[in-house]
Amino acid sequence: MAENSSCIVEPIFHMTSSSPVVALSLVTIRDLSVAADIGVYAHEIGRPQTLVLNVTLHVKPVMADQISETIDYTRVVEYAEALARERTALIETFAYRLAEKCLAHPLVHEADVVVEKPGAIPQAVAGTRVVLRRADT
């Protein structure tokens, strides 16, 4: 670090001819709970229900130790919370919209979103999974 108030960004990887190549770089959020206005039945409309989200984002490898090199996971939480405030009928739609929002970030190549609705059926946890990938990757 420099002695003044400016920050020198060090590369994370010091590349040599024998350096490993980053094969996969992921950002994950597990077990995020949001209260969403979701459901198709009359008794569900206007009554927030818990959704449990798991998000895995394939991102460009981080080359410097700074947040601008990746997607901030708090942004993903903000996306999910904003979607939860919108009226949605299907968890499949919710998952797709969240994956789409994540994929709009320029460093995200693929978004894998799992949405579970624990209260949907008494005997089990209902859920869905959506994987969106950029066409150019």
C-alpha positions in Angstrom: 0.0 0.0 0.0 1.1 3.5 -0.7 1.8 5.8 2.3 -0.7 8.5 1.1 -4.5 8.1 1.1 -4.7 6.6 -2.5 -4.9 2.9 -2.9 -2.7 0.8 -5.1 -4.5 -2.1 -6.5 -2.4 -5.2 -6.5 -3.2 -8.0 -9.0 -4.5 -11.1 -7.4 -2.6 -13.4 -9.7 1.0 -12.9 -10.5 1.2 -14.6 -13.9 4.1 -16.7 -15.0 4.4 -19.3 -17.7 3.6 -22.0 -15.2 0.8 -20.1 -13.4 -2.6 -21.9 -13.1 -5.4 -20.7 -15.3 -8.7 -19.8 -13.6 -11.1 -22.4 -14.9 -14.2 -21.1 -13.1 -15.0 -18.1 -10.9 -18.3 -18.2 -9.0 -20.2 -15.8 -6.8 -22.8 -17.6 -4.6 -25.6 -16.7 -2.3 -27.2 -19.5 -0.4 -30.4 -19.7 1.6 -31.5 -16.1 1.1 -35.1 -15.7 2.4 -37.4 -13.1 1.0 -41.1 -12.5 1.6 -42.7 -12.3 -1.8 -46.2 -11.6 -3.1 -46.3 -14.8 -5.0 -48.8 -17.5 -5.9 -51.7 -18.3 -8.3 -54.4 -19.2 -5.8 -56.8 -16.6 -4.3 -55.6 -17.3 -0.7 -52.0 -16.5 -1.8 -52.7 -13.1 -3.4 -51.6 -10.2 -1.3 -50.3 -12.5 1.4 -46.4 -12.5 1.5 -44.9 -16.0 1.4 -41.3 -17.0 2.1 -39.1 -17.9 -0.8 -35.6 -19.4 -0.3 -33.1 -18.4 -3.0 -29.8 -19.9 -4.0 -27.9 -18.0 -6.7 -24.7 -19.1 -8.4 -23.2 -16.6 -10.8 -20.4 -17.5 -13.2 -18.3 -14.3 -13.4 -15.2 -13.1 -15.2 -12.1 -14.1 -13.1 -11.1 -11.4 -10.7 -7.8 -10.0 -11.5 -7.5 -7.3 -8.8 -8.5 -7.1 -5.2 -11.4 -4.6 -5.6 -15.2 -4.9 -5.8 -15.3 -3.4 -9.3 -13.8 -6.6 -10.5 -16.9 -8.7 -9.7 -20.6 -8.4 -8.9 -21.3 -7.2 -5.3 -23.5 -9.9 -3.7 -25.4 -7.2 -1.9 -26.6 -6.1 -5.4 -28.1 -9.6 -6.0 -29.9 -9.3 -2.6 -31.3 -5.9 -3.7 -32.5 -7.5 -7.0 -34.2 -10.3 -5.1 -35.9 -8.0 -2.6 -37.1 -5.7 -5.3 -38.6 -8.6 -7.2 -40.3 -9.8 -4.0 -42.2 -6.6 -3.8 -43.7 -7.1 -7.3 -46.8 -9.3 -7.7 -45.7 -12.6 -9.4 -47.8 -15.7 -10.0 -45.1 -18.4 -10.5 -41.8 -19.1 -8.9 -40.5 -20.0 -12.3 -41.2 -16.4 -13.4 -39.5 -15.1 -10.2 -36.4 -17.3 -10.9 -36.2 -16.2 -14.5 -36.5 -12.5 -13.7 -33.8 -12.7 -11.0 -31.5 -14.6 -13.3 -32.1 -12.0 -16.0 -31.3 -9.1 -13.7 -28.0 -10.8 -12.6 -27.1 -11.6 -16.2 -27.5 -7.9 -17.1 -24.3 -7.2 -15.0 -21.4 -7.0 -17.5 -19.1 -9.4 -15.5 -21.7 -12.2 -15.2 -21.6 -14.9 -17.9 -24.2 -17.3 -16.4 -26.8 -17.1 -13.7 -28.1 -20.2 -12.0 -31.1 -19.4 -9.7 -33.0 -21.9 -7.5 -36.2 -20.7 -5.9 -37.9 -22.8 -3.2 -41.3 -22.1 -1.8 -41.4 -24.0 1.6 -45.1 -23.4 2.3 -46.4 -24.5 -1.1 -47.2 -28.1 -0.2 -47.3 -29.6 3.3 -45.3 -32.8 2.6 -42.3 -31.2 0.8 -40.6 -28.1 -0.5 -41.6 -27.0 -4.0 -39.0 -25.4 -6.1 -37.6 -24.5 -9.5 -34.3 -23.8 -11.2 -33.5 -21.5 -14.1 -30.1 -21.2 -15.7 -29.5 -18.3 -18.1 -26.3 -17.9 -20.1 -25.0 -15.1 -22.3 -25.3 -16.0 -26.0 -21.8 -14.6 -26.6 -20.0 -16.9 -24.2 
